[in-house]
Amino acid sequence: MMNKLRQKILVLYLSNSALDSTVKGWAVYDGTGREAHTTGDTNIAPYKTGLLALQDGWRAIQFPQLIPPYPGHELDTSFLKYEFIFEKIEEQHD
Amino acid sequence: MIEQSNLLDNKQMALFVAKGYLRFDEVIPDDINHAVMAEIDRGIKASPAGTPLSACYPDPSPIGKMLRLPLVAGLIQSLVGPDPLFDHQAVHVRQPNEDSAQPLHADSIIDTRTAFDIQLMYFPHDVPANMGGTLLLPGSQYRRVNESDIARYQNMLGQVQMVCKAGTLLVLHHGIWHCGRQNKTNEKRYMFKVRLNPVVRQLRLWNTDNLVSDVGASKPIFTKETNAIEDVQTILARSEPWFEDASGRLEIVNRVKMWRYISGDDRFDVHYWMTRLENTP
């Protein structure tokens, strides 16, 4: 039996640009296929802050860039700004 | 003629402006609920887009009966005015034991208007927690996104999972982020939706009795007094759990702009957020 390595992705939407700020939204995608997550499946955040995810073994692989607003659109709101992406590499058992 | 008592009041309007929806639990009688379920099985006839609502769902249509109930007619009148246009209807079905939910989305396409459409969501049967009731994100209606661009957002603090009894009604701002959740039961889950477009300027269409006192005077800000009274300003200042620190303040500005639009009061403000920016002596 051969074990394969697969990526598991955690996306955390934080309250500001600091990694230790609080989690406001989240998504999980599991490349091993062991977990299946979908929209609205839980009201409980996996971590209270981004830093707690690091301390639990998640590796941060993307930080959101800080981009100034377009002139004339300083007050507009749209997508969530503070999207941090993490990964774990886990074994997929055949 | 719709009785004044059936119109929304100032604080209900403020809640709609703040959260993007209002919820009315168990307000549709069971005889209509049962008749609508039977009508869904037969197929509910839709009118062409742009038909005046008064020409849609003639008697004995159960959907027509629902829409003409005084409470329902009153909230329609309060939000989009007399005889709005029928846009479209949909019977949303969440199939039994689905693998996943619908992606989070805002309906139609990105919409840059201040004028707004409403969508009525009507739940004609009980929806328990595991049956995939609609998911709503309160306060998301002013975030300009194009349909399912937001699909990667699986869960947000403060999201509302609709769990309700038969005869419950939601009325939504067209821009609110929502989706149908995963149905884990062995039964189909139904929801009837209809979208309505205003044909009048949406200006003080609700019951504006006591508007001045309900709006409230300017207050000392960043103090205990700021939100001590449950007036329009306090309702519009209330943050949603998912709001980011900085953008959450911009959402209050979005609400101020909407209240100015529907009230015609161009000097209205919530705790000085806009007034400060508009001071350019």
Interface residues (C-beta under 8 A of the other chain):
Chain A: V11 Y13 L14 S15 N16 S21 V23 K24 G25 W26 A27 V28 A36 H37 T38 T39 G40 D41 T42 N43 A45 L75 D76 T77 S78 F79 L80 K81 Y82
Chain B: D99 S100 A101 Q102 P103 L104 L135 Y142 R143 R144 V145 D149 I150 A151 R152 Y153 Q154 N155 M156 L157 Q159 Q161 C179 R181 Q182 P241 W242 F243 E244 D245 A246 S247 L250 E251 V253 N254
